[in-house]
Amino acid sequence: MDIREISREQWNGMGQHGQIRMKFMRYGPVRIHTDNESHTVTVYRINDSL
C-alpha cells in the first residue's frame, strides 16, 4: 500500500481515476487506485498545503 498526498488541483484533475471515496485512517475523503499488474494499492488524499 502506498499513501500519497496530492494537491486539490491534482485531485480534481483525476477525473474518473480512483473513484472509490471513503474515510480512511481518520483522513477523508480519499481515492483508492488498485493496480493488479503490480499488486499495489495507492491511496490518494488531499493536502491543501501543496
DSSP file (Angstrom, degrees, kcal/mol; ACC not computed):
  #  RESIDUE AA STRUCTURE BP1 BP2  ACC     N-H-->O    O-->H-N    N-H-->O    O-->H-N    TCO  KAPPA ALPHA  PHI   PSI    X-CA   Y-CA   Z-CA
    1    1 A M              0   0    0      0, 0.0     2,-0.4     0, 0.0    41,-0.2   0.000 360.0 360.0 360.0 138.5    0.0    0.0    0.0
    2    2 A D  E     -a   42   0A   0     39,-2.7    41,-3.1     2,-0.0     2,-0.5  -0.994 360.0-157.9-126.3 128.0    1.2    3.5   -0.9
    3    3 A I  E     -a   43   0A   0     -2,-0.4     2,-0.4    39,-0.2    41,-0.2  -0.932  15.0-175.0-109.1 123.3   -0.3    6.6    0.6
    4    4 A R  E     -a   44   0A   0     39,-3.2    41,-2.3    -2,-0.5     2,-0.5  -0.956  18.0-146.3-122.6 135.5    0.2    9.8   -1.4
    5    5 A E  E     +a   45   0A   0     -2,-0.4     2,-0.3    39,-0.2    41,-0.2  -0.859  26.2 180.0 -96.6 130.8   -0.8   13.4   -0.6
    6    6 A I  E     -a   46   0A   0     39,-2.7    41,-2.7    -2,-0.5    44,-0.2  -0.873  29.5 -99.7-128.9 160.4   -1.8   15.4   -3.6
    7    7 A S     >  -     0   0    0     -2,-0.3     4,-2.5    39,-0.2    41,-0.2  -0.312  35.6-110.4 -73.9 162.4   -2.9   19.0   -4.2
    8    8 A R  H  > S+     0   0    0     39,-0.2     4,-2.7     1,-0.2     5,-0.2   0.856 120.1  56.0 -62.0 -34.3   -6.5   19.8   -4.7
    9    9 A E  H  > S+     0   0    0      2,-0.2     4,-1.8     1,-0.2    -1,-0.2   0.913 108.7  46.0 -64.6 -42.1   -5.8   20.6   -8.3
   10   10 A Q  H  > S+     0   0    0      2,-0.2     4,-0.6     1,-0.2    -2,-0.2   0.915 111.8  52.8 -64.4 -41.7   -4.4   17.2   -8.9
   11   11 A W  H >< S+     0   0    0     -4,-2.5     3,-1.2     1,-0.2     4,-0.3   0.938 111.5  44.9 -57.4 -49.5   -7.3   15.7   -7.0
   12   12 A N  H >< S+     0   0    0     -4,-2.7     3,-0.9     1,-0.2    -1,-0.2   0.811 109.7  57.2 -66.7 -29.5   -9.8   17.5   -9.3
   13   13 A G  H 3< S+     0   0    0     -4,-1.8    -1,-0.2     1,-0.2    -2,-0.2   0.535  83.9  82.9 -79.0  -6.3   -7.8   16.5  -12.4
   14   14 A M  T X<  -     0   0    0     -3,-1.2     3,-2.4    -4,-0.6    -1,-0.2   0.724  69.2-179.1 -71.1 -19.4   -8.0   12.8  -11.6
   15   15 A G  T <   -     0   0    0     -3,-0.9    -1,-0.2     1,-0.3    -2,-0.0  -0.369  70.0  -9.5  59.2-124.3  -11.4   12.7  -13.3
   16   16 A Q  T >  S+     0   0    0     -2,-0.2     3,-0.7    -3,-0.1     2,-0.4   0.484 104.6 119.3 -85.0  -3.3  -12.8    9.1  -13.0
   17   17 A H  T <  S-     0   0    0     -3,-2.4    16,-0.1     1,-0.2    -3,-0.1  -0.486  87.1  -2.7 -68.5 119.8   -9.4    7.7  -11.8
   18   18 A G  T 3  S+     0   0    0     -2,-0.4    -1,-0.2     1,-0.1    14,-0.2   0.966  73.9 172.5  68.3  54.5   -9.8    6.2   -8.3
   19   19 A Q    <   +     0   0    0     -3,-0.7     2,-0.6    12,-0.2    -1,-0.1   0.471  41.4 108.8 -80.5  -0.8  -13.5    7.0   -7.8
   20   20 A I  E     -B   32   0A   0     12,-0.5    12,-1.0     2,-0.0     2,-0.4  -0.665  51.0-175.6 -74.7 122.6  -13.8    4.9   -4.6
   21   21 A R  E     +B   31   0A   0     -2,-0.6     2,-0.3    10,-0.2    10,-0.2  -0.973  15.6 135.3-125.0 134.5  -14.1    7.5   -1.8
   22   22 A M  E     -B   30   0A   0      8,-0.7     8,-1.0    -2,-0.4     2,-0.4  -0.980  58.6 -84.0-162.3 166.8  -14.3    6.9    1.9
   23   23 A K  E     -     0   0A   0     -2,-0.3     2,-0.4     6,-0.2     5,-0.2  -0.695  50.9-174.1 -76.9 133.3  -13.0    8.0    5.2
   24   24 A F  E >   -B   27   0A   0      3,-3.6     3,-2.3    -2,-0.4    -2,-0.0  -0.974  58.2 -20.8-140.4 119.9   -9.6    6.2    5.7
   25   25 A M  T 3  S-     0   0    0     -2,-0.4     3,-0.1     1,-0.3    -1,-0.1   0.886 124.7 -53.0  50.9  47.1   -7.4    6.3    8.8
   26   26 A R  T 3  S+     0   0    0      1,-0.2     2,-0.4     0, 0.0    -1,-0.3   0.551 122.1 104.9  64.8  10.3   -9.0    9.5   10.1
   27   27 A Y  E <   -B   24   0A   0     -3,-2.3    -3,-3.6    -5,-0.0    -1,-0.2  -0.902  61.5-133.4-111.9 147.5   -8.4   11.2    6.8
   28   28 A G  E     +     0   0A   0     -2,-0.4    -5,-0.2     1,-0.3     2,-0.1  -0.943  59.7  13.7-172.1 153.0  -11.1   11.8    4.3
   29   29 A P  E     +     0   0A   0      0, 0.0    17,-0.6     0, 0.0     2,-0.3   0.686  69.8 172.1 -78.9 166.5  -12.1   11.7    1.7
   30   30 A V  E     -BC  22  45A   0     -8,-1.0    -8,-0.7    -3,-0.1     2,-0.4  -0.909  25.3-139.6-129.0 160.3   -9.6    9.5   -0.2
   31   31 A R  E     -BC  21  44A   0     13,-2.2    13,-3.3    -2,-0.3     2,-0.5  -0.979  17.9-152.9-118.6 136.9   -9.4    8.0   -3.6
   32   32 A I  E     -BC  20  43A   0    -12,-1.0   -12,-0.5    -2,-0.4     2,-0.5  -0.934  10.0-172.7-116.6 128.5   -8.1    4.5   -4.0
   33   33 A H  E     - C   0  42A   0      9,-2.8     9,-3.1    -2,-0.5     2,-0.4  -0.976   7.0-160.0-119.5 130.0   -6.5    3.1   -7.1
   34   34 A T  E     - C   0  41A   0     -2,-0.5     2,-0.5     7,-0.2     7,-0.2  -0.882   5.5-162.0-108.8 142.3   -5.6   -0.5   -7.5
   35   35 A D  E  >> - C   0  40A   0      5,-2.7     5,-1.7    -2,-0.4     4,-1.0  -0.927   3.4-172.9-122.2 103.6   -3.0   -1.9  -10.0
   36   36 A N  T  45S+     0   0    0     -2,-0.5    -1,-0.1     1,-0.2     5,-0.0   0.793  81.7  59.1 -68.3 -28.7   -3.5   -5.6  -10.5
   37   37 A E  T  45S+     0   0    0      1,-0.2    -1,-0.2     3,-0.1    -2,-0.0   0.918 119.3  27.0 -68.5 -42.6   -0.4   -6.0  -12.6
   38   38 A S  T  45S-     0   0    0      2,-0.1    -1,-0.2    -3,-0.1    -2,-0.2   0.431 104.7-126.4 -99.2   0.2    2.0   -4.7   -9.8
   39   39 A H  T  <5 +     0   0    0     -4,-1.0     2,-0.3     1,-0.2    -3,-0.2   0.911  61.6 138.5  56.7  46.9   -0.3   -5.8   -7.0
   40   40 A T  E   < - C   0  35A   0     -5,-1.7    -5,-2.7     2,-0.0     2,-0.4  -0.904  44.2-154.0-123.1 152.5   -0.3   -2.3   -5.4
   41   41 A V  E     - C   0  34A   0     -2,-0.3   -39,-2.7    -7,-0.2     2,-0.5  -0.995  12.4-163.3-121.3 126.7   -3.0   -0.2   -3.8
   42   42 A T  E     -aC   2  33A   0     -9,-3.1    -9,-2.8    -2,-0.4     2,-0.6  -0.955   2.3-159.9-114.3 125.8   -2.4    3.6   -3.9
   43   43 A V  E     -aC   3  32A   0    -41,-3.1   -39,-3.2    -2,-0.5     2,-0.4  -0.918   8.6-161.5-105.2 120.8   -4.4    5.8   -1.5
   44   44 A Y  E     +aC   4  31A   0    -13,-3.3   -13,-2.2    -2,-0.6     2,-0.3  -0.863  12.0 175.9-103.9 134.1   -4.6    9.5   -2.6
   45   45 A R  E     -aC   5  30A   0    -41,-2.3   -39,-2.7    -2,-0.4     2,-0.3  -0.978  32.3-105.1-136.2 153.1   -5.6   12.2   -0.1
   46   46 A I  E     -a    6   0A   0    -17,-0.6     2,-0.4    -2,-0.3   -39,-0.2  -0.538  25.8-173.6 -79.0 135.9   -5.8   15.9   -0.4
   47   47 A N    >   -     0   0    0    -41,-2.7     3,-1.9    -2,-0.3   -39,-0.2  -0.917   7.1-165.6-126.4 104.0   -3.1   18.1    1.2
   48   48 A D  T 3  S+     0   0    0     -2,-0.4    -1,-0.1     1,-0.3   -41,-0.1   0.585  83.3  67.8 -68.6  -9.3   -4.2   21.7    0.8
   49   49 A S  T 3         0   0    0      1,-0.2    -1,-0.3    -3,-0.0   -42,-0.1   0.495 360.0 360.0 -87.9  -2.1   -0.7   22.9    1.7
   50   50 A L    <         0   0    0     -3,-1.9    -1,-0.2   -44,-0.2   -43,-0.2   0.455 360.0 360.0 -85.8 360.0    0.8   21.5   -1.5
